[in-house]
Amino acid sequence: MKPVILLVDDEEDLVSVLRDAIDLSLPGDRAVGSTSVEDAEETLAHLEGQELSLVCVDHRLGGRTGIEFLESIRKRYPKVPSILFTGQASQ
């Protein structure tokens, strides 16, 4: 199976664009998208046994921040690189 890149952003259109871009530019990986922390947690549960190669997460996700989500990811996947991004010009 291909290594997985997990994309998490509450804007579905952005997740779709990023997933398509990764699928085109990194054919050795498989991009999966989630639009909430809860959805991302469920996605991770379904990925058990598969290699997680990267986590890209938006800073603002509604109930939890991207930083909080990444902290929980680091406990399970301590060596997986991550990218935290935001579309907001200010906090």
Secondary structure, DSSP 8 states (H G I E B T S, - for coil): ---EEEEE-S-HHHHHHHHHHHHHH-TTSEEEEESSHHHHHHHHHHTTTS-EEEEEEESB-SSSBHHHHHHHHHHH-TT--EEEE---S--
